[in-house]
Amino acid sequence: MRYLFEDYVLDTDQRELRCGAELIATAPQTFDLLLYLICNRERVVSKDDLLGAVWSGRIVSDAALTTRMNAARGAIGDTGERQRLIKTMPRKGFRFVGTVQEAQRPTTIPPGYVAQNDDAAQRSLSPPRLSIVVLPFANLSSAPEQDYFVDGVTGSLTTDLSRISGSFVIGQHTAFTYKGKSVDVRQIGRELNVRYALEGSVQRCDNRLRVNVQLIDATTGNHLWADRFDKPFADLLDMQDEIVARIARTLDVQLVVAESRRAARTLNPDAADLYFQGRYSWNKGLTPEYLAEARLFFEQALAIDPNNIDALSWTATVEAALGVLFLTDHPHEHLTAAETKVLRALCLAPDHAWAHFTLAVVLICTNRVARGMAECERALALDRNLADAHEMLGVAKNYMGCAADTESHINEALRLSPRDISAFRWMNTAAFAKLLIAADAEAAVWFARGIEANRNYPLLHFGYAAALALLGRLDEAQVAAKTGLALDPAFTIRRVKGVSVSGEATFVAGIKRFVKGMHIAGVPEG
């Protein structure tokens, strides 16, 4: 279905908003908000109506609703002052007051349509990137009363996946038309014009609930990824939230992998292709080489599309990583560059969760902790599955001299995504917090856990060396230091000292303990 008003077309099949020939970038919730207002244009829509339809009944602050409403107005050239198309009805709600015509979407290419080139024509007919349908999960339990839980997992996953930047997620009502039907996933892909399908099942085994999921390439039928999630049987709704969060977080990574592989086979990659290849390079590891590779892809994407928000945000992320991970002798230059880039990204897209998180990294690590924590909270309000933001709240507690509180934030990140590709980094933060409060034995345990998760991250080995040295286990400390230097031969204690350390006295003293431990372990001064 297409809804036509003024010069705009809202296409529900393609989930696109266009003004003439121009495609208007809209976040998934902004699109859903516009669609709901237009479909209910004969009446005033209350705040509760919007929360139920767009946010699935979740509690949302007035500020978040206002921000999303402003985004919807901005997408169609309206403002809160003019209210030409979306009118606020004081103490009642909102109403779409524009004149709307409805039309079925053409099933064939209009006569006279000519693509710029064959590649463009192929792209125009191909399923959108990150397009996915969450098919109704199967209830393999003997208890039919658990159907509501299984359907709840499906619906919540649909909502959560729509938060992935640039995703196109088929609505739950459409997906449920396939419930109980045996249909080839390739046929579903053709009917819905999507690249991916997520299938799953839920089964109760004694006192545990087991959820199996698999991601399928809907164009070929090939299985791209599968996993199993086990949880003790307790409160079903709490369990549903946790399982959904874990699956959504993992799927975000898996979709990046799938899209980057597609992009690598593309003869003429565009900005989005290059962005996904940059994300894939980032996921390989936090080393200068992989970060340089990721930055190159992001910069190439920006050369094609200077306003590609994802590429701009992640370029800032790379700069921030170079500034805070002791990978360079000039951290402040990278942090300044990161702040400049991420602020520009937020000017273009105020609701970009990852950009808010990246700004939080810069602010916290330059000792503007209160503002950084506020950015973390903002990021989590936009994406409740953003486990990295929980970790950064732990980093903030370190800077505040409240390192004893850091572990709880790390455990929350690990609860959301225990097998996350970033888990090793979160464990490093917990371990460092223990060093700050002289709990060196606990620090050593956390460092060891991090090394088990990722043996190729040098900072874990240097931290482990410091903790062991402070515990008097000198031989082991020297081995850990040598392992770290084998991974990063350029690392020196001077890099740690080169980061401006100021603020709460406990934090400053903790940094000095870290430096002392590395000295004892034999890490070079530089």
FENLIN-V692658 format. One record per residue. RES is the residue in one small letter. PHI is phi in whole degrees, 0 to 359 (none if undefined). PSI is psi in whole degrees, 0 to 359 (none if undefined). OMEGA is omega in radians with two decimals (999 if undefined). Layout:
res->RES phi->PHI psi->PSI omega->OMEGA
res->RES phi->PHI psi->PSI omega->OMEGA
This chain:
res->m phi->none psi->142 omega->3.06
res->r phi->238 psi->137 omega->3.08
res->y phi->248 psi->122 omega->-3.06
res->l phi->251 psi->128 omega->3.08
res->f phi->210 psi->135 omega->-3.03
res->e phi->48 psi->234 omega->3.14
res->d phi->262 psi->12 omega->-3.01
res->y phi->255 psi->151 omega->3.03
res->v phi->228 psi->123 omega->3.06
res->l phi->256 psi->111 omega->-3.05
res->d phi->258 psi->111 omega->-3.07
res->t phi->283 psi->333 omega->3.12
res->d phi->290 psi->315 omega->3.14
res->q phi->269 psi->353 omega->-3.05
res->r phi->50 psi->53 omega->-3.12
res->e phi->234 psi->146 omega->2.98
res->l phi->243 psi->126 omega->-3.14
res->r phi->234 psi->147 omega->2.97
res->c phi->242 psi->104 omega->-2.96
res->g phi->64 psi->234 omega->3.12
res->a phi->270 psi->355 omega->-3.05
res->e phi->274 psi->130 omega->3.06
res->l phi->277 psi->124 omega->-3.13
res->i phi->265 psi->121 omega->3.13
res->a phi->293 psi->126 omega->3.11
res->t phi->224 psi->135 omega->3.04
res->a phi->292 psi->154 omega->-3.10
res->p phi->306 psi->316 omega->-3.13
res->q phi->291 psi->326 omega->3.08
res->t phi->296 psi->317 omega->3.11
res->f phi->298 psi->313 omega->-3.12
res->d phi->297 psi->323 omega->3.12
res->l phi->295 psi->313 omega->3.10
res->l phi->300 psi->314 omega->-3.11
res->l phi->298 psi->317 omega->-3.12
res->y phi->295 psi->317 omega->3.12
res->l phi->297 psi->318 omega->-3.12
res->i phi->292 psi->317 omega->-3.13
res->c phi->293 psi->336 omega->-3.13
res->n phi->246 psi->34 omega->-3.02
res->r phi->290 psi->348 omega->3.14
res->e phi->278 psi->358 omega->-3.10
res->r phi->216 psi->169 omega->3.04
res->v phi->278 psi->130 omega->-3.12
res->v phi->261 psi->124 omega->-3.12
res->s phi->279 psi->167 omega->3.07
res->k phi->300 psi->318 omega->-3.14
res->d phi->297 psi->324 omega->3.08
res->d phi->300 psi->314 omega->-3.12
res->l phi->294 psi->318 omega->-3.13
res->l phi->297 psi->321 omega->-3.14
res->g phi->290 psi->322 omega->-3.06
res->a phi->277 psi->318 omega->-3.01
res->v phi->263 psi->324 omega->-3.09
res->w phi->251 psi->13 omega->3.10
res->s phi->54 psi->34 omega->3.07
res->g phi->83 psi->1 omega->-3.13
res->r phi->292 psi->153 omega->3.10
res->i phi->288 psi->125 omega->-3.12
res->v phi->228 psi->136 omega->-3.12
res->s phi->291 psi->157 omega->3.07
res->d phi->300 psi->324 omega->-3.13
res->a phi->296 psi->319 omega->3.13
res->a phi->294 psi->320 omega->3.11
res->l phi->295 psi->318 omega->3.12
res->t phi->298 psi->318 omega->3.13
res->t phi->299 psi->316 omega->-3.12
res->r phi->291 psi->323 omega->3.11
res->m phi->294 psi->320 omega->3.08
res->n phi->297 psi->323 omega->3.10
res->a phi->295 psi->320 omega->3.12
res->a phi->296 psi->316 omega->3.11
res->r phi->296 psi->316 omega->-3.14
res->g phi->299 psi->325 omega->-3.11
res->a phi->295 psi->332 omega->-3.11
res->i phi->248 psi->23 omega->3.03
res->g phi->70 psi->25 omega->3.14
res->d phi->251 psi->168 omega->3.06
res->t phi->220 psi->167 omega->3.09
res->g phi->293 psi->337 omega->3.11
res->e phi->280 psi->313 omega->-3.07
res->r phi->284 psi->316 omega->-3.14
res->q phi->49 psi->48 omega->-3.13
res->r phi->290 psi->324 omega->-3.08
res->l phi->243 psi->321 omega->3.12
res->i phi->247 psi->115 omega->-3.06
res->k phi->255 psi->133 omega->3.04
res->t phi->274 psi->126 omega->3.10
res->m phi->257 psi->105 omega->-3.02
res->p phi->311 psi->130 omega->3.11
res->r phi->63 psi->10 omega->3.13
res->k phi->239 psi->314 omega->-3.11
res->g phi->150 psi->222 omega->-3.06
res->f phi->223 psi->157 omega->3.08
res->r phi->212 psi->137 omega->3.05
res->f phi->277 psi->119 omega->-3.01
res->v phi->251 psi->2 omega->3.11
res->g phi->286 psi->158 omega->3.07
res->t phi->280 psi->126 omega->-3.02
res->v phi->238 psi->136 omega->2.98
res->q phi->247 psi->142 omega->3.12
res->e phi->254 psi->141 omega->3.13
res->a phi->212 psi->143 omega->3.04
res->q phi->288 psi->144 omega->3.13
res->r phi->290 psi->134 omega->3.11
res->p phi->302 psi->139 omega->3.13
res->t phi->270 psi->350 omega->3.12
res->t phi->231 psi->163 omega->3.09
res->i phi->291 psi->129 omega->-3.11
res->p phi->303 psi->146 omega->3.09
res->p phi->302 psi->140 omega->3.10
res->g phi->88 psi->353 omega->3.13
res->y phi->286 psi->128 omega->3.12
res->v phi->228 psi->123 omega->3.08
res->a phi->286 psi->160 omega->-3.13
res->q phi->295 psi->324 omega->3.10
res->n phi->202 psi->174 omega->-3.08
res->d phi->299 psi->322 omega->-3.13
res->d phi->296 psi->317 omega->3.12
res->a phi->295 psi->321 omega->3.12
res->a phi->297 psi->317 omega->3.12
res->q phi->298 psi->318 omega->-3.14
res->r phi->295 psi->322 omega->-3.09
res->s phi->293 psi->334 omega->-3.12
res->l phi->264 psi->347 omega->-3.09
res->s phi->278 psi->156 omega->3.05
res->p phi->300 psi->147 omega->3.13
res->p phi->298 psi->154 omega->3.04
res->r phi->299 psi->150 omega->3.11
res->l phi->53 psi->27 omega->3.08
res->s phi->273 psi->131 omega->-3.01
res->i phi->210 psi->148 omega->2.98
res->v phi->241 psi->133 omega->3.04
res->v phi->266 psi->103 omega->-3.12
res->l phi->287 psi->148 omega->-3.11
res->p phi->305 psi->128 omega->3.13
res->f phi->291 psi->149 omega->3.14
res->a phi->271 psi->139 omega->3.06
res->n phi->266 psi->105 omega->-3.12
res->l phi->268 psi->2 omega->3.11
res->s phi->281 psi->159 omega->3.13
res->s phi->281 psi->348 omega->-3.07
res->a phi->265 psi->107 omega->-3.13
res->p phi->294 psi->341 omega->-3.14
res->e phi->292 psi->349 omega->3.10
res->q phi->274 psi->3 omega->3.12
res->d phi->303 psi->322 omega->-3.10
res->y phi->296 psi->325 omega->3.11
res->f phi->292 psi->316 omega->-3.14
res->v phi->297 psi->315 omega->3.11
res->d phi->295 psi->326 omega->3.11
res->g phi->296 psi->320 omega->3.08
res->v phi->300 psi->315 omega->-3.14
res->t phi->299 psi->312 omega->-3.11
res->g phi->294 psi->318 omega->-3.13
res->s phi->293 psi->323 omega->3.10
res->l phi->296 psi->320 omega->3.11
res->t phi->301 psi->316 omega->3.13
res->t phi->294 psi->314 omega->-3.07
res->d phi->293 psi->322 omega->-3.14
res->l phi->292 psi->333 omega->3.11
res->s phi->293 psi->345 omega->3.11
res->r phi->282 psi->344 omega->3.11
res->i phi->294 psi->126 omega->-3.06
res->s phi->303 psi->128 omega->3.09
res->g phi->83 psi->4 omega->-3.09
res->s phi->282 psi->153 omega->3.05
res->f phi->234 psi->107 omega->-3.01
res->v phi->244 psi->125 omega->3.12
res->i phi->296 psi->138 omega->-3.11
res->g phi->298 psi->154 omega->-3.07
res->q phi->298 psi->320 omega->-3.09
res->h phi->296 psi->321 omega->3.09
res->t phi->293 psi->316 omega->-3.13
res->a phi->300 psi->324 omega->-3.07
res->f phi->286 psi->351 omega->3.05
res->t phi->291 psi->346 omega->3.11
res->y phi->264 psi->2 omega->-3.08
res->k phi->297 psi->129 omega->3.10
res->g phi->77 psi->3 omega->-3.12
res->k phi->258 psi->145 omega->3.08
res->s phi->263 psi->94 omega->-3.08
res->v phi->235 psi->134 omega->3.09
res->d phi->300 psi->132 omega->-3.06
res->v phi->297 psi->334 omega->3.10
res->r phi->292 psi->325 omega->3.07
res->q phi->293 psi->319 omega->3.09
res->i phi->299 psi->318 omega->3.11
res->g phi->301 psi->319 omega->3.12
res->r phi->291 psi->318 omega->-3.08
res->e phi->293 psi->323 omega->-3.08
res->l phi->260 psi->352 omega->-3.12
res->n phi->57 psi->56 omega->3.11
res->v phi->234 psi->155 omega->3.13
res->r phi->274 psi->329 omega->-2.99
res->y phi->228 psi->153 omega->3.02
res->a phi->228 psi->140 omega->3.08
res->l phi->248 psi->122 omega->3.10
res->e phi->248 psi->158 omega->3.12
res->g phi->193 psi->171 omega->3.09
res->s phi->213 psi->155 omega->3.11
res->v phi->234 psi->132 omega->-3.11
res->q phi->219 psi->135 omega->3.05
res->r phi->267 psi->125 omega->3.13
res->c phi->239 psi->105 omega->-3.07
res->d phi->56 psi->242 omega->-3.11
res->n phi->257 psi->24 omega->3.12
res->r phi->233 psi->154 omega->3.05
res->l phi->247 psi->132 omega->-3.11
res->r phi->242 psi->127 omega->3.11
res->v phi->243 psi->120 omega->3.07
res->n phi->256 psi->134 omega->3.14
res->v phi->227 psi->151 omega->3.06
res->q phi->213 psi->136 omega->3.11
res->l phi->261 psi->130 omega->-3.04
res->i phi->236 psi->139 omega->3.00
res->d phi->286 psi->110 omega->-3.04
res->a phi->287 psi->349 omega->3.11
res->t phi->273 psi->332 omega->-3.11
res->t phi->242 psi->340 omega->-3.06
res->g phi->85 psi->1 omega->-3.12
res->n phi->285 psi->143 omega->3.08
res->h phi->276 psi->125 omega->-3.07
res->l phi->262 psi->331 omega->-3.06
res->w phi->194 psi->145 omega->3.07
res->a phi->214 psi->150 omega->3.12
res->d phi->203 psi->167 omega->3.12
res->r phi->230 psi->137 omega->-3.13
res->f phi->240 psi->120 omega->-3.14
res->d phi->248 psi->136 omega->3.09
res->k phi->219 psi->143 omega->3.02
res->p phi->299 psi->141 omega->-3.11
res->f phi->287 psi->114 omega->3.14
res->a phi->221 psi->229 omega->3.10
res->d phi->289 psi->121 omega->-3.01
res->l phi->296 psi->319 omega->-3.07
res->l phi->290 psi->319 omega->3.07
res->d phi->298 psi->320 omega->3.14
res->m phi->295 psi->319 omega->3.13
res->q phi->301 psi->314 omega->-3.13
res->d phi->300 psi->317 omega->-3.10
res->e phi->291 psi->317 omega->-3.14
res->i phi->296 psi->316 omega->3.14
res->v phi->298 psi->317 omega->-3.13
res->a phi->299 psi->317 omega->-3.12
res->r phi->294 psi->316 omega->-3.12
res->i phi->295 psi->315 omega->-3.11
res->a phi->298 psi->317 omega->3.14
res->r phi->297 psi->315 omega->-3.14
res->t phi->293 psi->321 omega->-3.13
res->l phi->296 psi->325 omega->3.10
res->d phi->305 psi->315 omega->3.13
res->v phi->292 psi->315 omega->-3.08
res->q phi->295 psi->323 omega->3.10
res->l phi->293 psi->324 omega->3.06
res->v phi->298 psi->318 omega->3.11
res->v phi->300 psi->312 omega->-3.10
res->a phi->297 psi->316 omega->-3.12
res->e phi->292 psi->324 omega->3.14
res->s phi->293 psi->325 omega->3.10
res->r phi->293 psi->321 omega->3.05
res->r phi->298 psi->315 omega->-3.10
res->a phi->298 psi->323 omega->-3.12
res->a phi->297 psi->336 omega->-3.14
res->r phi->268 psi->359 omega->-3.08
res->t phi->275 psi->130 omega->-3.11
res->l phi->290 psi->321 omega->-3.11
res->n phi->236 psi->79 omega->-3.08
res->p phi->295 psi->143 omega->3.06
res->d phi->258 psi->189 omega->-3.04
res->a phi->300 psi->319 omega->-3.12
res->a phi->293 psi->319 omega->3.09
res->d phi->302 psi->314 omega->-3.11
res->l phi->293 psi->325 omega->3.09
res->y phi->299 psi->315 omega->-3.13
res->f phi->294 psi->325 omega->3.08
res->q phi->292 psi->326 omega->3.06
res->g phi->295 psi->318 omega->3.10
res->r phi->298 psi->321 omega->-3.14
res->y phi->294 psi->320 omega->3.09
res->s phi->297 psi->318 omega->3.09
res->w phi->302 psi->317 omega->-3.09
res->n phi->292 psi->344 omega->3.13
res->k phi->292 psi->330 omega->-3.14
res->g phi->155 psi->153 omega->-3.11
res->l phi->269 psi->67 omega->3.08
res->t phi->245 psi->157 omega->3.11
res->p phi->305 psi->324 omega->-3.10
res->e phi->293 psi->310 omega->-3.12
res->y phi->292 psi->324 omega->3.10
res->l phi->294 psi->321 omega->3.09
res->a phi->295 psi->320 omega->3.11
res->e phi->296 psi->316 omega->3.13
res->a phi->297 psi->315 omega->-3.13
res->r phi->300 psi->320 omega->3.13
res->l phi->300 psi->315 omega->3.11
res->f phi->297 psi->316 omega->3.14
res->f phi->297 psi->319 omega->3.14
res->e phi->293 psi->324 omega->3.08
res->q phi->295 psi->322 omega->3.09
res->a phi->297 psi->318 omega->-3.13
res->l phi->290 psi->333 omega->3.08
res->a phi->294 psi->328 omega->3.10
res->i phi->278 psi->317 omega->-3.09
res->d phi->224 psi->93 omega->-3.08
res->p phi->300 psi->341 omega->-3.12
res->n phi->256 psi->20 omega->3.06
res->n phi->289 psi->104 omega->-2.99
res->i phi->297 psi->319 omega->-3.11
res->d phi->296 psi->313 omega->3.14
res->a phi->296 psi->321 omega->3.14
res->l phi->295 psi->316 omega->3.13
res->s phi->297 psi->318 omega->-3.09
res->w phi->284 psi->334 omega->2.98
res->t phi->298 psi->318 omega->3.08
res->a phi->297 psi->323 omega->3.14
res->t phi->297 psi->317 omega->3.11
res->v phi->299 psi->315 omega->3.12
res->e phi->298 psi->319 omega->3.12
res->a phi->296 psi->318 omega->3.12
res->a phi->299 psi->316 omega->3.11
res->l phi->297 psi->332 omega->-3.10
res->g phi->276 psi->336 omega->-3.01
res->v phi->245 psi->350 omega->-3.04
res->l phi->258 psi->18 omega->3.10
res->f phi->56 psi->40 omega->-3.12
res->l phi->260 psi->358 omega->-3.05
res->t phi->212 psi->160 omega->3.07
res->d phi->272 psi->0 omega->-3.10
res->h phi->231 psi->62 omega->-3.05
res->p phi->296 psi->325 omega->-3.03
res->h phi->294 psi->327 omega->3.10
res->e phi->297 psi->319 omega->-3.12
res->h phi->289 psi->321 omega->3.12
res->l phi->294 psi->322 omega->3.09
res->t phi->296 psi->317 omega->3.11
res->a phi->297 psi->319 omega->3.14
res->a phi->299 psi->316 omega->-3.11
res->e phi->295 psi->318 omega->3.13
res->t phi->300 psi->314 omega->-3.09
res->k phi->291 psi->318 omega->-3.06
res->v phi->287 psi->328 omega->3.07
res->l phi->294 psi->323 omega->3.07
res->r phi->295 psi->318 omega->3.12
res->a phi->300 psi->319 omega->-3.12
res->l phi->288 psi->333 omega->3.02
res->c phi->295 psi->323 omega->-3.14
res->l phi->279 psi->328 omega->-3.07
res->a phi->217 psi->85 omega->-3.06
res->p phi->297 psi->342 omega->-3.09
res->d phi->255 psi->23 omega->-3.12
res->h phi->276 psi->108 omega->-3.02
res->a phi->300 psi->315 omega->-3.09
res->w phi->294 psi->325 omega->3.10
res->a phi->295 psi->319 omega->3.08
res->h phi->298 psi->320 omega->3.11
res->f phi->296 psi->316 omega->-3.13
res->t phi->297 psi->320 omega->3.08
res->l phi->297 psi->323 omega->3.09
res->a phi->299 psi->318 omega->3.11
res->v phi->302 psi->312 omega->-3.10
res->v phi->297 psi->314 omega->-3.08
res->l phi->295 psi->314 omega->-3.11
res->i phi->295 psi->317 omega->-3.07
res->c phi->280 psi->359 omega->2.96
res->t phi->245 psi->23 omega->2.99
res->n phi->65 psi->32 omega->2.97
res->r phi->249 psi->65 omega->-2.85
res->v phi->293 psi->315 omega->-3.08
res->a phi->300 psi->316 omega->3.11
res->r phi->294 psi->322 omega->3.13
res->g phi->296 psi->319 omega->3.11
res->m phi->295 psi->323 omega->3.09
res->a phi->297 psi->322 omega->3.10
res->e phi->293 psi->323 omega->3.06
res->c phi->299 psi->314 omega->-3.14
res->e phi->296 psi->322 omega->3.10
res->r phi->296 psi->317 omega->3.13
res->a phi->298 psi->319 omega->-3.13
res->l phi->290 psi->329 omega->3.07
res->a phi->294 psi->328 omega->3.13
res->l phi->276 psi->329 omega->-3.12
res->d phi->215 psi->98 omega->-3.06
res->r phi->292 psi->347 omega->-3.13
res->n phi->266 psi->7 omega->-3.07
res->l phi->280 psi->80 omega->-3.06
res->a phi->299 psi->330 omega->3.13
res->d phi->304 psi->327 omega->-3.12
res->a phi->292 psi->326 omega->3.07
res->h phi->296 psi->319 omega->3.11
res->e phi->298 psi->320 omega->-3.13
res->m phi->292 psi->330 omega->3.03
res->l phi->297 psi->325 omega->3.05
res->g phi->294 psi->319 omega->3.08
res->v phi->300 psi->319 omega->3.12
res->a phi->299 psi->320 omega->3.12
res->k phi->297 psi->325 omega->3.06
res->n phi->301 psi->311 omega->-3.12
res->y phi->297 psi->329 omega->-3.09
res->m phi->279 psi->355 omega->-3.07
res->g phi->81 psi->20 omega->3.14
res->c phi->244 psi->43 omega->-3.04
res->a phi->299 psi->337 omega->3.11
res->a phi->296 psi->339 omega->-3.14
res->d phi->270 psi->350 omega->-3.01
res->t phi->296 psi->320 omega->-3.04
res->e phi->304 psi->323 omega->-3.12
res->s phi->296 psi->323 omega->3.11
res->h phi->291 psi->321 omega->3.11
res->i phi->294 psi->319 omega->3.11
res->n phi->296 psi->326 omega->3.08
res->e phi->293 psi->318 omega->3.08
res->a phi->299 psi->317 omega->-3.13
res->l phi->289 psi->331 omega->3.07
res->r phi->294 psi->318 omega->3.12
res->l phi->294 psi->322 omega->-3.02
res->s phi->210 psi->76 omega->-3.02
res->p phi->295 psi->336 omega->-3.14
res->r phi->249 psi->29 omega->-3.06
res->d phi->294 psi->150 omega->3.10
res->i phi->293 psi->343 omega->3.11
res->s phi->261 psi->3 omega->-3.04
res->a phi->302 psi->324 omega->-3.13
res->f phi->300 psi->324 omega->-3.13
res->r phi->289 psi->321 omega->3.10
res->w phi->296 psi->320 omega->3.12
res->m phi->295 psi->325 omega->3.08
res->n phi->298 psi->320 omega->3.11
res->t phi->296 psi->317 omega->3.11
res->a phi->297 psi->318 omega->-3.13
res->a phi->296 psi->317 omega->-3.13
res->f phi->296 psi->323 omega->3.09
res->a phi->300 psi->321 omega->3.12
res->k phi->294 psi->323 omega->3.06
res->l phi->298 psi->321 omega->-3.10
res->l phi->298 psi->329 omega->-3.10
res->i phi->255 psi->17 omega->3.08
res->a phi->62 psi->26 omega->3.02
res->a phi->267 psi->67 omega->-2.93
res->d phi->293 psi->325 omega->3.13
res->a phi->295 psi->317 omega->3.09
res->e phi->294 psi->323 omega->3.09
res->a phi->301 psi->315 omega->-3.13
res->a phi->300 psi->322 omega->3.13
res->v phi->296 psi->315 omega->3.13
res->w phi->294 psi->319 omega->3.09
res->f phi->299 psi->319 omega->3.14
res->a phi->296 psi->321 omega->3.08
res->r phi->298 psi->318 omega->3.13
res->g phi->296 psi->319 omega->3.13
res->i phi->295 psi->323 omega->3.09
res->e phi->297 psi->325 omega->3.13
res->a phi->285 psi->327 omega->-3.13
res->n phi->203 psi->103 omega->-3.10
res->r phi->282 psi->355 omega->-3.04
res->n phi->255 psi->17 omega->3.13
res->y phi->255 psi->107 omega->-3.00
res->p phi->302 psi->321 omega->-3.06
res->l phi->301 psi->326 omega->3.10
res->l phi->298 psi->319 omega->-3.12
res->h phi->291 psi->321 omega->3.11
res->f phi->292 psi->320 omega->3.08
res->g phi->295 psi->318 omega->3.11
res->y phi->298 psi->319 omega->3.11
res->a phi->300 psi->316 omega->3.14
res->a phi->296 psi->316 omega->-3.14
res->a phi->297 psi->315 omega->-3.14
res->l phi->296 psi->320 omega->3.14
res->a phi->297 psi->318 omega->3.14
res->l phi->292 psi->338 omega->3.07
res->l phi->274 psi->356 omega->-3.13
res->g phi->85 psi->11 omega->-3.13
res->r phi->264 psi->71 omega->-2.93
res->l phi->295 psi->315 omega->-3.11
res->d phi->301 psi->314 omega->3.13
res->e phi->294 psi->323 omega->-3.14
res->a phi->296 psi->319 omega->3.14
res->q phi->294 psi->322 omega->3.09
res->v phi->297 psi->316 omega->3.13
res->a phi->298 psi->319 omega->3.13
res->a phi->297 psi->318 omega->3.13
res->k phi->295 psi->324 omega->3.10
res->t phi->297 psi->317 omega->3.11
res->g phi->297 psi->319 omega->-3.13
res->l phi->291 psi->331 omega->3.07
res->a phi->294 psi->328 omega->3.12
res->l phi->278 psi->325 omega->-3.14
res->d phi->223 psi->83 omega->-3.08
res->p phi->298 psi->339 omega->-3.09
res->a phi->274 psi->355 omega->-3.07
res->f phi->291 psi->137 omega->3.05
res->t phi->219 psi->161 omega->3.08
res->i phi->297 psi->333 omega->3.13
res->r phi->302 psi->329 omega->3.12
res->r phi->296 psi->321 omega->3.11
res->v phi->293 psi->316 omega->3.13
res->k phi->292 psi->334 omega->-3.10
res->g phi->289 psi->341 omega->3.08
res->v phi->279 psi->125 omega->-3.10
res->s phi->298 psi->114 omega->-3.13
res->v phi->254 psi->115 omega->3.11
res->s phi->215 psi->174 omega->3.10
res->g phi->109 psi->216 omega->-3.00
res->e phi->299 psi->137 omega->-3.01
res->a phi->299 psi->323 omega->-3.14
res->t phi->297 psi->321 omega->3.13
res->f phi->294 psi->314 omega->3.14
res->v phi->299 psi->316 omega->3.13
res->a phi->296 psi->325 omega->3.12
res->g phi->294 psi->320 omega->3.07
res->i phi->300 psi->319 omega->3.13
res->k phi->296 psi->324 omega->3.08
res->r phi->295 psi->320 omega->3.11
res->f phi->299 psi->313 omega->3.12
res->v phi->298 psi->317 omega->3.13
res->k phi->300 psi->316 omega->3.13
res->g phi->298 psi->318 omega->3.12
res->m phi->294 psi->321 omega->3.07
res->h phi->304 psi->311 omega->-3.11
res->i phi->298 psi->323 omega->-3.09
res->a phi->284 psi->348 omega->3.10
res->g phi->98 psi->15 omega->3.06
res->v phi->289 psi->132 omega->-3.06
res->p phi->294 psi->146 omega->3.14
res->e phi->290 psi->319 omega->3.12
res->g phi->91 psi->none omega->999
